[in-house]
Amino acid sequence: MSDNLEKIPFSIEISRIIEVLASQIYPSPLALLRENTQNSYDAILLRKHAGQQFNPLIEITISASQIKVSDNGIGMTKEDLRNHYWRAGSSSKNNPEAKSAGVV
């Protein structure tokens, strides 16, 4: 090996990577809606599995500028958001509790 090898740093164009990942994960806007609706359903299953008494509710609101999916399921902590929701490829549903609750 030569001592004159030039090191070329690795870099990423974040906006392009996000665009590529988004198109692979959510090929259409309906896929994103389906994913968020499934997350709401799973949150309700987890809350029921925890033994809490409540009237399950998922609301989907569509306007000209946004689509909003909300539920009264188990909820997310800041740590859940940081470690799973905002991290591509991560899931908080890969544990025995989630599996026994029947989440996808």
TORPA-4810 file (N, C-alpha, C, O; in nm, 3 decimals):
<nodes>
NODE_1_0.084_-0.118_0.000_0.000_0.000_0.000_0.088_0.124_0.000_0.197_0.127_0.056_M
NODE_2_0.037_0.224_-0.063_0.112_0.349_-0.074_0.077_0.441_0.043_-0.037_0.445_0.088_S
NODE_3_0.177_0.514_0.091_0.153_0.612_0.197_0.088_0.738_0.144_0.051_0.826_0.221_D
NODE_4_0.074_0.748_0.014_0.019_0.868_-0.049_-0.131_0.857_-0.074_-0.187_0.937_-0.148_N
NODE_5_-0.196_0.760_-0.014_-0.339_0.744_-0.036_-0.415_0.862_0.023_-0.399_0.898_0.140_L
NODE_6_-0.495_0.920_-0.060_-0.576_1.033_-0.015_-0.707_0.980_0.043_-0.774_0.898_-0.020_E
NODE_7_-0.741_1.025_0.159_-0.867_0.985_0.221_-0.976_1.076_0.169_-0.964_1.198_0.170_K
NODE_8_-1.082_1.013_0.123_-1.197_1.089_0.074_-1.308_1.074_0.177_-1.356_0.963_0.200_I
NODE_9_-1.349_1.183_0.238_-1.452_1.173_0.343_-1.588_1.135_0.285_-1.624_1.172_0.174_P
NODE_10_-1.660_1.060_0.364_-1.797_1.022_0.329_-1.891_1.132_0.374_-1.879_1.183_0.486_F
NODE_11_-1.984_1.169_0.288_-2.083_1.270_0.326_-2.219_1.231_0.271_-2.230_1.146_0.183_S
NODE_12_-2.320_1.294_0.324_-2.458_1.262_0.286_-2.533_1.392_0.258_-2.518_1.490_0.330_I
NODE_13_-2.612_1.390_0.153_-2.705_1.500_0.128_-2.835_1.462_0.198_-2.916_1.387_0.144_E
NODE_14_-2.853_1.515_0.317_-2.965_1.475_0.403_-3.100_1.488_0.333_-3.181_1.395_0.338_I
NODE_15_-3.126_1.600_0.268_-3.257_1.619_0.204_-3.283_1.512_0.098_-3.396_1.466_0.084_S
NODE_16_-3.182_1.473_0.025_-3.198_1.370_-0.078_-3.219_1.233_-0.015_-3.300_1.154_-0.063_R
NODE_17_-3.146_1.203_0.090_-3.161_1.075_0.159_-3.303_1.062_0.215_-3.365_0.957_0.202_I
NODE_18_-3.353_1.168_0.275_-3.489_1.166_0.330_-3.590_1.142_0.218_-3.684_1.065_0.235_I
NODE_19_-3.571_1.206_0.106_-3.661_1.189_-0.008_-3.658_1.044_-0.057_-3.763_0.985_-0.084_E
NODE_20_-3.539_0.986_-0.069_-3.525_0.848_-0.115_-3.589_0.751_-0.015_-3.664_0.662_-0.055_V
NODE_21_-3.559_0.769_0.113_-3.618_0.681_0.215_-3.770_0.692_0.218_-3.840_0.592_0.226_L
NODE_22_-3.820_0.814_0.211_-3.965_0.836_0.216_-4.034_0.768_0.098_-4.140_0.709_0.115_A
NODE_23_-3.975_0.777_-0.020_-4.037_0.715_-0.136_-4.035_0.563_-0.127_-4.122_0.497_-0.183_S
NODE_24_-3.936_0.506_-0.056_-3.930_0.361_-0.039_-4.026_0.313_0.070_-4.090_0.208_0.055_Q
NODE_25_-4.037_0.389_0.177_-4.123_0.350_0.289_-4.269_0.381_0.259_-4.358_0.300_0.287_I
NODE_26_-4.294_0.498_0.202_-4.431_0.542_0.174_-4.444_0.576_0.026_-4.431_0.692_-0.011_Y
NODE_27_-4.469_0.476_-0.059_-4.476_0.501_-0.203_-4.592_0.591_-0.244_-4.593_0.643_-0.355_P
NODE_28_-4.689_0.609_-0.156_-4.800_0.701_-0.185_-4.844_0.765_-0.054_-4.819_0.712_0.054_S
NODE_29_-4.912_0.880_-0.064_-4.964_0.944_0.058_-5.059_0.853_0.136_-5.067_0.862_0.258_P
NODE_30_-5.130_0.765_0.067_-5.221_0.673_0.136_-5.144_0.573_0.222_-5.196_0.529_0.325_L
NODE_31_-5.024_0.537_0.183_-4.943_0.446_0.265_-4.906_0.513_0.397_-4.907_0.448_0.501_A
NODE_32_-4.875_0.641_0.394_-4.844_0.715_0.517_-4.968_0.721_0.607_-4.957_0.704_0.728_L
NODE_33_-5.085_0.746_0.549_-5.209_0.748_0.627_-5.236_0.611_0.688_-5.273_0.601_0.805_L
NODE_34_-5.216_0.506_0.610_-5.237_0.369_0.660_-5.142_0.340_0.777_-5.185_0.285_0.878_R
NODE_35_-5.015_0.378_0.763_-4.916_0.354_0.868_-4.954_0.426_0.998_-4.946_0.367_1.106_E
NODE_36_-4.994_0.551_0.987_-5.030_0.627_1.108_-5.160_0.576_1.170_-5.175_0.579_1.292_N
NODE_37_-5.254_0.530_1.087_-5.377_0.472_1.141_-5.346_0.340_1.212_-5.403_0.312_1.317_T
NODE_38_-5.256_0.261_1.154_-5.215_0.136_1.219_-5.145_0.163_1.352_-5.166_0.090_1.449_Q
NODE_39_-5.063_0.267_1.357_-4.998_0.304_1.483_-5.102_0.340_1.589_-5.086_0.304_1.705_N
NODE_40_-5.207_0.412_1.549_-5.314_0.446_1.644_-5.384_0.320_1.695_-5.409_0.307_1.815_S
NODE_41_-5.413_0.229_1.605_-5.479_0.104_1.643_-5.390_0.025_1.740_-5.438_-0.028_1.841_Y
NODE_42_-5.261_0.017_1.709_-5.168_-0.053_1.798_-5.163_0.012_1.935_-5.155_-0.058_2.036_D
NODE_43_-5.166_0.146_1.941_-5.163_0.218_2.069_-5.285_0.183_2.153_-5.277_0.171_2.275_A
NODE_44_-5.399_0.167_2.087_-5.521_0.128_2.158_-5.510_-0.016_2.209_-5.549_-0.045_2.322_I
NODE_45_-5.457_-0.106_2.125_-5.438_-0.244_2.170_-5.346_-0.250_2.291_-5.372_-0.325_2.385_L
NODE_46_-5.240_-0.171_2.290_-5.146_-0.171_2.403_-5.212_-0.117_2.530_-5.188_-0.169_2.639_L
NODE_47_-5.294_-0.013_2.517_-5.362_0.042_2.635_-5.461_-0.060_2.690_-5.471_-0.078_2.812_R
NODE_48_-5.535_-0.128_2.602_-5.628_-0.231_2.647_-5.553_-0.345_2.714_-5.596_-0.397_2.817_K
NODE_49_-5.439_-0.385_2.656_-5.359_-0.494_2.711_-5.306_-0.458_2.850_-5.287_-0.546_2.934_H
NODE_50_-5.283_-0.330_2.874_-5.236_-0.284_3.005_-5.348_-0.287_3.109_-5.323_-0.261_3.227_A
NODE_51_-5.470_-0.320_3.067_-5.582_-0.334_3.160_-5.657_-0.206_3.189_-5.740_-0.203_3.281_G
NODE_52_-5.631_-0.102_3.114_-5.700_0.025_3.138_-5.841_0.020_3.078_-5.863_-0.033_2.969_Q
NODE_53_-5.935_0.076_3.153_-6.073_0.085_3.107_-6.092_0.219_3.037_-6.069_0.324_3.097_Q
NODE_54_-6.135_0.218_2.912_-6.157_0.340_2.836_-6.240_0.306_2.712_-6.254_0.189_2.677_F
NODE_55_-6.292_0.407_2.647_-6.364_0.390_2.522_-6.266_0.420_2.408_-6.235_0.536_2.383_N
NODE_56_-6.218_0.316_2.338_-6.120_0.337_2.232_-6.171_0.435_2.126_-6.287_0.432_2.087_P
NODE_57_-6.080_0.522_2.081_-6.117_0.622_1.982_-6.000_0.653_1.890_-5.889_0.682_1.935_L
NODE_58_-6.026_0.647_1.760_-5.931_0.694_1.658_-6.006_0.796_1.575_-6.115_0.769_1.524_I
NODE_59_-5.947_0.914_1.562_-6.006_1.019_1.481_-5.913_1.053_1.365_-5.793_1.072_1.384_E
NODE_60_-5.969_1.059_1.245_-5.894_1.100_1.127_-5.962_1.224_1.071_-6.079_1.220_1.033_I
NODE_61_-5.887_1.333_1.067_-5.939_1.460_1.019_-5.861_1.498_0.893_-5.738_1.501_0.893_T
NODE_62_-5.934_1.527_0.787_-5.871_1.563_0.661_-5.917_1.703_0.621_-6.037_1.730_0.614_I
NODE_63_-5.821_1.791_0.595_-5.851_1.926_0.546_-5.767_1.950_0.421_-5.691_1.863_0.378_S
NODE_64_-5.780_2.067_0.364_-5.704_2.100_0.244_-5.554_2.104_0.269_-5.475_2.081_0.177_A
NODE_65_-5.513_2.131_0.392_-5.370_2.148_0.419_-5.307_2.039_0.505_-5.185_2.034_0.518_S
NODE_66_-5.387_1.950_0.564_-5.329_1.848_0.651_-5.420_1.729_0.670_-5.541_1.735_0.648_Q
NODE_67_-5.358_1.620_0.711_-5.430_1.500_0.755_-5.383_1.474_0.897_-5.263_1.466_0.923_I
NODE_68_-5.478_1.460_0.987_-5.444_1.441_1.129_-5.505_1.309_1.176_-5.624_1.284_1.160_K
NODE_69_-5.420_1.225_1.236_-5.464_1.099_1.294_-5.436_1.108_1.443_-5.322_1.128_1.484_V
NODE_70_-5.539_1.094_1.524_-5.521_1.099_1.669_-5.595_0.982_1.734_-5.689_0.927_1.676_S
NODE_71_-5.551_0.946_1.853_-5.612_0.835_1.924_-5.601_0.857_2.074_-5.532_0.949_2.119_D
NODE_72_-5.668_0.773_2.151_-5.654_0.778_2.296_-5.591_0.647_2.347_-5.632_0.591_2.448_N
NODE_73_-5.491_0.603_2.272_-5.420_0.480_2.307_-5.317_0.503_2.417_-5.330_0.595_2.497_G
NODE_74_-5.216_0.419_2.419_-5.118_0.416_2.528_-5.034_0.544_2.536_-4.988_0.579_2.644_I
NODE_75_-5.014_0.612_2.424_-4.936_0.735_2.423_-4.788_0.709_2.400_-4.743_0.595_2.397_G
NODE_76_-4.714_0.818_2.382_-4.569_0.808_2.359_-4.498_0.906_2.451_-4.540_1.020_2.469_M
NODE_77_-4.390_0.858_2.508_-4.306_0.945_2.589_-4.208_1.018_2.497_-4.197_0.986_2.379_T
NODE_78_-4.138_1.117_2.552_-4.034_1.184_2.474_-3.929_1.084_2.429_-3.877_1.093_2.318_K
NODE_79_-3.898_0.988_2.515_-3.799_0.886_2.480_-3.849_0.798_2.365_-3.772_0.763_2.275_E
NODE_80_-3.980_0.763_2.367_-4.038_0.688_2.255_-4.022_0.764_2.125_-3.981_0.708_2.023_D
NODE_81_-4.055_0.893_2.129_-4.042_0.976_2.009_-3.898_0.980_1.962_-3.870_0.961_1.843_L
NODE_82_-3.808_1.004_2.054_-3.665_1.017_2.019_-3.609_0.886_1.966_-3.537_0.885_1.866_R
NODE_83_-3.640_0.775_2.032_-3.577_0.647_1.998_-3.647_0.569_1.887_-3.584_0.483_1.825_N
NODE_84_-3.775_0.597_1.861_-3.846_0.515_1.764_-3.917_0.595_1.655_-3.899_0.569_1.536_H
NODE_85_-3.997_0.693_1.695_-4.080_0.761_1.596_-3.996_0.842_1.498_-4.026_0.844_1.379_Y
NODE_86_-3.893_0.909_1.545_-3.809_0.993_1.458_-3.683_0.921_1.412_-3.590_0.985_1.363_W
NODE_87_-3.677_0.789_1.428_-3.560_0.712_1.384_-3.606_0.610_1.280_-3.676_0.514_1.312_R
NODE_88_-3.566_0.632_1.156_-3.608_0.545_1.045_-3.567_0.401_1.074_-3.453_0.373_1.113_A
NODE_89_-3.661_0.309_1.055_-3.633_0.168_1.073_-3.650_0.115_1.213_-3.644_-0.007_1.234_G
NODE_90_-3.671_0.203_1.310_-3.684_0.159_1.449_-3.832_0.133_1.481_-3.921_0.189_1.418_S
NODE_91_-3.854_0.048_1.578_-3.991_0.020_1.621_-3.992_-0.009_1.770_-3.905_-0.079_1.822_S
NODE_92_-4.091_0.045_1.837_-4.110_0.015_1.979_-4.197_-0.108_1.997_-4.229_-0.147_2.110_S
NODE_93_-4.235_-0.171_1.885_-4.327_-0.284_1.890_-4.257_-0.419_1.886_-4.322_-0.522_1.874_K
NODE_94_-4.125_-0.420_1.894_-4.049_-0.545_1.892_-4.017_-0.591_2.033_-3.901_-0.600_2.071_N
NODE_95_-4.123_-0.620_2.109_-4.103_-0.668_2.245_-4.218_-0.764_2.281_-4.321_-0.764_2.215_N
NODE_96_-4.200_-0.844_2.384_-4.302_-0.942_2.420_-4.438_-0.881_2.454_-4.542_-0.937_2.420_P
NODE_97_-4.437_-0.766_2.521_-4.564_-0.701_2.557_-4.644_-0.666_2.434_-4.764_-0.694_2.427_E
NODE_98_-4.579_-0.603_2.336_-4.648_-0.562_2.213_-4.699_-0.684_2.138_-4.810_-0.683_2.086_A
NODE_99_-4.619_-0.787_2.133_-4.661_-0.910_2.062_-4.781_-0.973_2.130_-4.874_-1.018_2.063_K
NODE_100_-4.780_-0.978_2.264_-4.894_-1.039_2.335_-5.019_-0.953_2.325_-5.130_-1.005_2.339_S
NODE_101_-5.002_-0.821_2.301_-5.118_-0.733_2.283_-5.176_-0.747_2.142_-5.288_-0.704_2.117_A
NODE_102_-5.100_-0.809_2.050_-5.149_-0.831_1.915_-5.118_-0.719_1.817_-5.181_-0.709_1.712_G
NODE_103_-5.020_-0.635_1.850_-4.989_-0.525_1.758_-4.915_-0.579_1.637_-4.851_-0.685_1.642_V
NODE_104_-4.924_-0.505_1.529_-4.861_-0.546_1.403_-4.714_-0.510_1.407_-4.642_-0.536_1.310_V
</nodes>
